[in-house]
Amino acid sequence: MDKLRFLQATVHRKTLRLRSIEAIVLSSQFERLWMESDTELRDKVEKLVIEDCRVAILLWMKQHPSLDLGERPMDYLRGRGKFYHIKNYSRLTKPELIGEIQRRENIDEQEQNSIV
């Protein structure tokens, strides 16, 4: 009886994990990111889906190069704030932090254009 309960629990856990991956893959955001990916990135994500790597799939979505700043998570934005030495970056709201990052990126872009 214990083995039966163990098997049932194992199948149940696997089913839940696959359902959560299915929900991710069926989402409109995943579809958009998939369409905006090159063949190499698509192959990588396909392997992640086949291997049931839910966390890695979510990480791919969060770090996708086509995401604009508004779609990025706060930990990414705070990392950019730290990189640009934005004062009190960890206390700023998301819109404030995005505005500061964009301002700094524009300054960097202007400086690079003036060098070239």
Backbone hydrogen bonds in HBPLUS format (Angstrom, degrees):
<---DONOR---> <-ACCEPTOR-->    atom                        ^
c    i                          cat <-CA-CA->   ^        H-A-AA   ^      H-
h    n   atom  resd res      DA  || num        DHA   H-A  angle D-A-AA Bond
n    s   type  num  typ     dist DA aas  dist angle  dist       angle   num
A0005-ARG N   A0001-MET O   3.03 MM   4  6.34 162.3  2.06 151.1 154.8     1
A0006-PHE N   A0002-ASP O   2.92 MM   4  6.13 155.5  1.98 146.9 154.2     2
A0007-LEU N   A0003-LYS O   2.89 MM   4  6.12 159.7  1.93 149.6 154.5     3
A0008-GLN N   A0004-LEU O   2.90 MM   4  6.16 161.8  1.93 153.7 158.8     4
A0009-ALA N   A0005-ARG O   2.90 MM   4  6.06 160.6  1.94 148.1 153.6     5
A0010-THR N   A0006-PHE O   2.90 MM   4  6.07 155.1  1.96 147.4 154.7     6
A0011-VAL N   A0007-LEU O   2.95 MM   4  6.16 166.9  1.97 153.1 155.9     7
A0012-HIS N   A0008-GLN O   2.93 MM   4  6.08 156.5  1.98 145.3 152.6     8
A0013-ARG N   A0009-ALA O   2.94 MM   4  6.16 161.7  1.97 150.0 153.9     9
A0014-LYS N   A0010-THR O   3.02 MM   4  6.26 164.8  2.04 152.5 156.6    10
A0015-THR N   A0011-VAL O   2.91 MM   4  6.05 157.0  1.96 148.4 155.0    11
A0016-LEU N   A0012-HIS O   2.96 MM   4  6.23 161.3  2.00 152.6 157.0    12
A0017-ARG N   A0013-ARG O   2.98 MM   4  6.20 159.8  2.02 150.2 155.8    13
A0018-LEU N   A0014-LYS O   2.94 MM   4  6.17 162.0  1.97 150.5 155.2    14
A0019-ARG N   A0015-THR O   2.87 MM   4  6.08 152.9  1.94 148.8 156.9    15
A0020-SER N   A0016-LEU O   2.96 MM   4  6.19 153.0  2.03 147.0 153.7    16
A0021-ILE N   A0017-ARG O   3.06 MM   4  6.37 151.4  2.14 145.1 152.9    17
A0022-GLU N   A0018-LEU O   2.82 MM   4  6.02 153.3  1.89 145.1 153.4    18
A0023-ALA N   A0019-ARG O   2.93 MM   4  6.19 155.2  2.00 146.7 152.4    19
A0024-ILE N   A0020-SER O   3.19 MM   4  6.44 150.2  2.28 138.6 145.9    20
A0025-VAL N   A0021-ILE O   2.92 MM   4  6.18 170.9  1.93 158.7 160.3    21
A0026-LEU N   A0022-GLU O   2.91 MM   4  6.02 147.8  2.01 150.0 158.4    22
A0027-SER N   A0024-ILE O   3.07 MM   3  5.27 155.4  2.13 106.0 113.8    23
A0031-GLU N   A0027-SER O   3.15 MM   4  6.42 163.3  2.17 147.7 152.4    24
A0032-ARG N   A0028-SER O   2.93 MM   4  6.13 158.2  1.98 146.8 152.3    25
A0033-LEU N   A0029-GLN O   2.92 MM   4  6.15 167.4  1.94 154.8 157.9    26
A0034-TRP N   A0030-PHE O   2.80 MM   4  5.95 155.4  1.86 151.9 159.4    27
A0035-MET N   A0031-GLU O   3.00 MM   4  6.21 161.5  2.04 148.5 152.7    28
A0036-GLU N   A0032-ARG O   3.05 MM   4  6.28 139.0  2.22 142.0 153.4    29
A0037-SER N   A0034-TRP O   3.14 MM   3  5.23 163.6  2.17 108.1 112.1    30
A0042-ARG N   A0038-ASP O   2.99 MM   4  6.25 158.3  2.04 154.5 161.4    31
A0043-ASP N   A0039-THR O   2.92 MM   4  6.14 157.0  1.98 150.6 156.2    32
A0044-LYS N   A0040-GLU O   3.12 MM   4  6.39 154.8  2.18 144.2 150.7    33
A0045-VAL N   A0041-LEU O   3.03 MM   4  6.29 161.9  2.06 151.0 155.2    34
A0046-GLU N   A0042-ARG O   2.83 MM   4  6.01 154.3  1.90 149.3 157.1    35
A0047-LYS N   A0043-ASP O   3.10 MM   4  6.35 156.3  2.16 146.1 151.1    36
A0048-LEU N   A0044-LYS O   3.11 MM   4  6.46 153.9  2.18 143.3 150.7    37
A0049-VAL N   A0045-VAL O   2.92 MM   4  6.22 155.6  1.98 153.7 159.5    38
A0050-ILE N   A0046-GLU O   2.95 MM   4  6.18 167.4  1.97 153.4 156.9    39
A0051-GLU N   A0047-LYS O   2.87 MM   4  5.99 149.6  1.97 148.2 156.5    40
A0053-CYS N   A0048-LEU O   2.91 MM   5  5.10 176.6  1.91 158.4 157.4    41
A0052-ASP N   A0049-VAL O   3.10 MM   3  5.10 162.5  2.13 106.8 110.6    42
A0057-ILE N   A0053-CYS O   2.99 MM   4  6.26 149.1  2.09 152.1 161.7    43
A0058-LEU N   A0054-ARG O   2.99 MM   4  6.31 161.9  2.03 154.6 158.8    44
A0059-LEU N   A0055-VAL O   2.93 MM   4  6.16 153.7  2.00 146.5 154.4    45
A0060-TRP N   A0056-ALA O   2.92 MM   4  6.11 154.1  1.98 142.8 149.4    46
A0061-MET N   A0057-ILE O   3.02 MM   4  6.33 153.3  2.09 146.8 153.9    47
A0062-LYS N   A0058-LEU O   2.94 MM   4  6.24 155.4  2.00 148.3 154.9    48
A0063-GLN N   A0059-LEU O   2.95 MM   4  6.08 145.3  2.07 148.5 157.5    49
A0067-LEU N   A0064-HIS O   3.19 MM   3  5.85 167.5  2.21 121.2 125.0    50
A0071-GLU N   A0068-ASP O   3.01 MM   3  5.59 148.1  2.12 116.4 125.3    51
A0072-ARG N   A0069-LEU O   3.12 MM   3  5.15 152.1  2.20 102.6 111.2    52
A0076-TYR N   A0073-PRO O   3.12 MM   3  5.52 126.5  2.42 106.8 119.2    53
A0077-LEU N   A0073-PRO O   3.16 MM   4  6.55 162.3  2.19 150.3 155.3    54
A0078-ARG N   A0074-MET O   2.76 MM   4  5.96 159.8  1.80 156.9 162.0    55
A0079-GLY N   A0075-ASP O   3.07 MM   4  6.18 147.7  2.18 135.1 143.6    56
A0080-ARG N   A0076-TYR O   2.97 MM   4  6.38 151.6  2.06 149.5 157.4    57
A0081-GLY N   A0077-LEU O   2.81 MM   4  6.10 150.9  1.89 145.7 154.9    58
A0082-LYS N   A0078-ARG O   2.85 MM   4  6.10 153.3  1.92 147.3 153.6    59
A0083-PHE N   A0079-GLY O   2.95 MM   4  6.18 156.9  2.00 143.4 150.1    60
A0084-TYR N   A0080-ARG O   2.96 MM   4  6.20 154.7  2.03 149.5 155.0    61
A0086-ILE N   A0081-GLY O   2.95 MM   5  5.22 174.6  1.95 155.1 155.8    62
A0085-HIS N   A0082-LYS O   3.06 MM   3  4.92 156.3  2.12 101.3 108.4    63
A0089-TYR N   A0086-ILE O   3.26 MM   3  5.37 137.3  2.46 137.6 127.4    64
A0091-ARG N   A0088-ASN O   2.96 MM   3  5.45 154.3  2.03 115.6 123.8    65
A0097-LEU N   A0093-THR O   2.87 MM   4  6.03 166.1  1.89 160.7 164.7    66
A0098-ILE N   A0094-LYS O   2.89 MM   4  6.04 162.6  1.92 155.2 160.1    67
A0099-GLY N   A0095-PRO O   2.98 MM   4  6.12 160.3  2.02 144.8 150.1    68
A0100-GLU N   A0096-GLU O   3.02 MM   4  6.32 158.1  2.07 149.6 154.9    69
A0101-ILE N   A0097-LEU O   2.92 MM   4  6.12 163.4  1.94 153.2 157.9    70
A0102-GLN N   A0098-ILE O   2.89 MM   4  6.06 166.4  1.91 154.5 158.3    71
A0103-ARG N   A0099-GLY O   2.97 MM   4  6.13 152.1  2.05 141.7 149.7    72
A0104-ARG N   A0100-GLU O   2.93 MM   4  6.19 160.9  1.96 150.7 155.4    73
A0105-GLU N   A0101-ILE O   2.80 MM   4  6.04 157.3  1.86 153.1 160.1    74
A0106-ASN N   A0102-GLN O   2.89 MM   4  6.05 153.0  1.96 145.2 152.2    75
A0107-ILE N   A0103-ARG O   3.04 MM   4  6.31 153.1  2.11 144.4 151.6    76
A0108-ASP N   A0104-ARG O   2.94 MM   4  6.22 162.5  1.97 150.0 154.4    77
A0109-GLU N   A0105-GLU O   2.88 MM   4  6.07 156.5  1.93 146.0 152.8    78
A0110-GLN N   A0106-ASN O   2.90 MM   4  6.10 158.1  1.95 148.5 154.1    79
A0111-GLU N   A0107-ILE O   2.94 MM   4  6.17 156.7  1.99 150.1 156.7    80
A0112-GLN N   A0108-ASP O   2.93 MM   4  6.18 154.7  2.00 147.9 154.8    81
A0113-ASN N   A0109-GLU O   2.93 MM   4  6.16 155.0  1.99 147.1 154.1    82
A0114-SER N   A0110-GLN O   2.98 MM   4  6.17 146.3  2.09 143.9 152.6    83
A0115-ILE N   A0111-GLU O   3.17 MM   4  6.38 135.9  2.37 138.4 149.1    84
A0116-VAL N   A0112-GLN O   3.18 MM   4  6.43 154.0  2.25 146.6 152.6    85
